[in-house]
Amino acid sequence: MDWHAYIHADPEILRGKPVVRGTRISVVFLLGLFAAGWSEQQVLENYPTLTPEALSAVFAYAAECMNCLIFSTQTTIGTAAPRSA
């Protein structure tokens, strides 16, 4: 899935948070809904401007972001890795 057609970041929209293109619905907000147990059907019913393809792009974007993170072997999930000075 090429998420670039669906996910957009603009400093003028939600302070530059990645959003679904053409909306003010942020990637992190949508991931939070899924983490809270919402189904794809519930999200699409409650946010009719979204499409199944846009939701797939949200997950593709999140997966790519996770691949860009560097995790220390001493870091547990949910905590930030120490930064070098």
VOMARNU-682069 format. One record per residue (C-alpha): residue in one letter; y negated, z negated, x negated; residue number from 1. Coordinates in steps of 0.05 Angstrom, whole numbers, plus 5000, padded with zeros to 4 digits. Each point is the difference from the previous one (the first is absolute). Example, Ala and Ser with C-alpha at 12.3 -4.5 7.8 and 13.67 -1.06 7.14 Angstrom:
REM VOMARNU-682069
a:5090:4844:4754:1 $
s:4931:5013:4973:2 $
REM end
This chain:
REM VOMARNU-682069
m:5000:5000:5000:1 $
d:4933:5020:4971:2 $
w:4955:4944:5025:3 $
h:4936:5031:4973:4 $
a:4987:5039:5065:5 $
y:5003:4935:5040:6 $
i:4973:4943:4958:7 $
h:4927:4998:4979:8 $
a:4954:4951:4965:9 $
d:4924:5003:5006:10 $
p:4953:4945:4976:11 $
e:4962:5007:5066:12 $
i:5062:4984:5042:13 $
l:5028:4930:4997:14 $
r:4971:4991:4931:15 $
g:5046:5053:4971:16 $
k:5066:4973:5026:17 $
p:5050:5057:5010:18 $
v:5001:5020:5073:19 $
v:5036:5052:5042:20 $
r:4955:5061:4996:21 $
g:4953:5007:5059:22 $
t:5008:4927:5020:23 $
r:4977:4931:4978:24 $
i:5072:4975:5001:25 $
s:5017:4974:4931:26 $
v:5067:5008:4965:27 $
v:5003:4925:4988:28 $
f:4987:4986:5074:29 $
l:5058:5046:5020:30 $
l:5047:4971:4949:31 $
g:4982:4931:5027:32 $
l:5019:5021:5070:33 $
f:5068:5024:4976:34 $
a:5009:4936:4959:35 $
a:4986:4961:5064:36 $
g:5056:5036:5035:37 $
w:4965:5056:5037:38 $
s:5041:5063:5012:39 $
e:4975:5070:4987:40 $
q:4999:5011:5075:41 $
q:4955:4938:5010:42 $
v:4952:5023:4946:43 $
l:4995:5071:5029:44 $
e:4991:4974:5071:45 $
n:4945:4952:4979:46 $
y:4965:5048:4952:47 $
p:5006:5068:5034:48 $
t:4959:5036:4946:49 $
l:5058:4988:4952:50 $
t:5060:5047:4993:51 $
p:5070:4988:4975:52 $
e:4982:5042:4939:53 $
a:4940:4956:4985:54 $
l:5045:4938:5002:55 $
s:5049:5033:4952:56 $
a:4941:5014:4955:57 $
v:4980:4926:5001:58 $
f:5069:4982:4973:59 $
a:5000:5056:4949:60 $
y:4931:4977:4976:61 $
a:5024:4927:4996:62 $
a:5063:5021:4962:63 $
e:4959:5039:4950:64 $
c:4953:4942:4990:65 $
m:5059:4954:4987:66 $
n:5025:5048:4947:67 $
c:4933:4995:4965:68 $
l:5004:4924:4994:69 $
i:5025:4968:4936:70 $
f:5042:4939:5013:71 $
s:5014:4948:4947:72 $
t:5071:4974:4997:73 $
q:4970:4930:5008:74 $
t:4961:5018:5062:75 $
t:5028:4987:5069:76 $
i:4986:5045:5059:77 $
g:4936:4979:5034:78 $
t:4964:4976:4938:79 $
a:4955:5040:4955:80 $
a:5022:5018:4930:81 $
p:4957:4969:4945:82 $
r:4947:5047:4974:83 $
s:4989:5011:4926:84 $
a:4932:4979:4973:85 $
REM end
